[in-house]
Amino acid sequence: MSPTPKQEVHVGIDVSKRTLDVCLLPQGESFVLTNDQEGVDQLLSHLEGVGPELVVLEATGRFERLAATSIASAGIAVAVVNPRQARDFAKAIGQLAKTDKIDAFVLARLARAVEPSPSVLPDAEARLLQAILARRRQLLSMLTAENNRLQMACEGALAKRIRAHMKWLEKEISRTDSDLEEAIEASASFKENESLLSSVPGVGPVLARTLLAELPELGKLTHKRLCALVGVAPFNRDSGQRRGKQEVWGGRASVRGALYMGALVATRHNPTIKGFYKRLVAAGKPKKVALVACMRKLLSILNALMRDRAVWRCPHTLTP
């Protein structure tokens, strides 16, 4: 008599600031742990005993980071999914109620039915760079808001205080830029990777560092999957005889914003992107559509450079 095949175990974890709600399928076991190092250690001890096929968590404002990185470090496949995907899956299976326990069960069902690809998680150096970049974006947003308020403020004490705050914000941005430089200098891999990325005309320090911090999958995924991850891949909108316009949506907004500015510069200073953009516009493509296509092409170039560990070489050489 042949032995009974071992059942694959899939785990869903609903993460909050203080707790981890865990569900294991097909056992149906569920329990709650604290979202701290002690709770994560207990979780790992339990998971190592059952040997799960896949663990799925939601991205919850970085509260999932400790659990996700610890699980991945233990050699267990872990996928961090978009909360919208998990909620849509819950509706698809008819689960309209929402509690932490139910959410963990839905994530375990999603792990078993969909089997999302394991996530590429940033290391400690990348997480530090993420935090500095996030702070820089916050400061720039506050500076823009204060500048708008200054335009509407009457001259006097109010405008004076706004100008003083703007000067402080500018100094903080300068300090944050220094922190970024120090973080890059302290990491040999960051310095090397930034050098590779910056060799492409149109890629400045902001785009290069955003990609290093926010897109650890760069150089590890196919071009199509990477574009979908960033949110620059066109999706069809067809139904029956109707052929709708392709649209891009979703993805990582911080990466997409930096990539947009990089592509805009590249359409003027990068021979490959510049020629590609002009051909699209000459063919009748709207300029915005052509620019998004340039974002995809630039991302493809950067992905290839990181994959092959090669610096940029312009394919067009000028003869003397």
NUGU-733689 format. One record per residue (C-alpha): z, y, x. Coordinates in steps of 0.001 Angstrom, whole numbers, plus 500000, padded with zeros to 6 digits. Layout:
# NUGU-733689
ZYX;...
# end
This chain:
# NUGU-733689
500000500000500000;498946503346501476;501668505975501934;501907508813499439;500192511916500868;502548514739501711;502354517631499259;501424520989500680;504137523613500227;503235527215499400;505789529998499448;505893533354497697;508363536056498710;508996539174496639;510302541832499010;512531544748498127;514560547098500297;517670544907500155;516617541408499067;514032538654499509;513287536607496391;511768533307497546;509867530681495534;508544527340496862;505831525345495110;505383522609494010;509156522088494227;509843525082491995;512802525968494216;513839529608494221;516632531558495906;517560535084497012;518397536250500528;519267539624502023;516417541554503620;518033541809507053;518093539780510243;520731537377508895;518774536743505704;515508536288507607;517170533795509967;518317531770506947;514789531954505526;513232530694508755;515701527814508943;514726526765505413;510986527173505986;511009525179509213;512597522337507270;509839522170504632;506837523138506817;504931525395504393;501140525595504446;501176529337503752;503666532109502979;502518535115500925;504276538491500687;503290541806499150;502836544945501225;505850546986500070;506049550149502136;506931548300505366;510039546604503908;508146543318504377;507678543883508111;510820542104509401;510205538980507317;506442538856507955;506647539295511731;509531536816512023;507663534177509994;504488534677512045;506473534479515301;507840531126514140;504268529800513990;504064529756510184;500923531157508521;501769534328506595;499544536598504510;500528540117503452;498536540918500297;497854544097498364;500252544491495393;497268545212493134;495789541811493978;499076540087493125;499431541969489830;495838541237488810;496422537557489588;499568537579487428;497587538980484495;494826536422485073;497280533522484682;498876535139481634;502106536191483333;502777539613481811;506528539745482363;507669541179485679;510924540452487506;511630539785491171;511927536049490513;508691535979488507;506885538009491179;507921535480493841;506602532668491628;503300534519491099;502905535009494867;503518531298495438;500888530477492786;498488532921494461;499114531262497839;498293527849496366;495277528878494254;493606531570496376;494844530681499879;494385534188501326;493634534332505032;496700534768507279;497230538384508267;496883539746511780;500218541509512227;500728544431514638;503052543857517585;506038546062518451;503911548504520483;501409548892517641;504219549442515123;505611552251517285;502153553831517452;501824553470513651;505098555320513123;504083558199515413;500648558498513795;502190558443510308;504545561256511317;501634563247512734;499741562931509430;502838564095507544;503202567160509769;499520568058509388;499828567722505609;502870570029505569;501077572550507807;498088572615505446;500382573077502436;502240575941504110;498970577609505075;497852577448501428;501158578955500327;500765581743502868;497424582724501294;499199583228497950;502405584808499253;502980588541499154;503586590168502516;507278590489503303;510246588253503973;508684585262502179;505461585348504219;507508585825507395;509532582666506706;506368580699505930;504821581793509251;508004580781511072;507882577352509454;504204576981510375;505007577749514024;507744575104513963;505316572575512457;502730573365515134;505355572747517831;506328569448516176;502681568373516091;502417569190519787;505556567104520493;504138564245518421;500917564358520424;503032564084523582;504810561059522063;501410559480521406;500351560054525005;503570558472526270;503169555454523973;499612554910525228;500579555361528881;503448552899528516;501122550090527388;498469548687529717;496634547019526816;496591550253524793;495190552189527766;492462549619528303;491544549377524621;491551553146524143;489202553428527125;486819550896525539;486813552654522174;486571556167523609;483471555215525596;481498555489522323;480276559065521628;482000560295518487;485229558387519049;488036560739520011;491733560114520663;492743560284516980;490217557673515832;490817555396518829;494592555449518383;494376555044514623;492242551937515085;494622550513517703;497663551065515490;496348550530511965;493578547960512504;494872545123514712;492054542949513299;489462544960515266;487465542595517450;488854539521515678;486980539530512352;483326539540511353;481675542889510672;481517542303506901;485165541290506568;486283544229508688;484290546718506591;485830545312503402;489286545578504978;488773549247505852;487133550043502514;483586550958503561;481813547811502324;479578548340499260;480383546216496210;477859545354493509;478344546481489898;475841544219488109;476099542542484715;473279540628483001;470131542737483166;472070545800484239;472013546745487920;474746549244488643;475241551372491715;477016549816494653;480386551414495356;482981551397498120;486671551446497249;490074550223498362;490938549487501963;493098551299504482;492941555012503723;494329556206507061;491700554228508995;488919555289506648;489817558980506994;489767558854510784;486553556811510759;484889559387508475;485530562191510971;484398559990513844;481148559118512075;480561562783511256;480813563686514943;478705560658515898;475817561808513672;475494564777516020;476405563382519441;475796559618519386;472055558838519796;472274555526517908;474245556876514939;472288560135514920;468927558345514689;470270555939512057;471558558840509931;468279560752510137;466285557662509117;468457557111506055;468236560752504960;464458560761505537;464221557651503346;465805559593500478;469418558434500762;472018561035499726;473791562456502762;477165561096501673;475727557599501246;474068557869504661;477348558964506217;479232555973504755;476513553717506194;477104555400509558;480817554653509203;479955550974508765;477601551020511762;480139552794513972;482832550303512952;480435547443513744;479797548864517216;483518549269517909;484248545771516621;481623544329518981;482972546275521971;486510545025521350;485273541473520819;483161541418523981;485520543624526044;482609545850527052;482182549610527353;479516551489525411;476020551629526822;473414553710525029;470501551403524093;468026554264524578;467372555078528211;465418558149529205;462636557692531738;462381560366534471;
# end
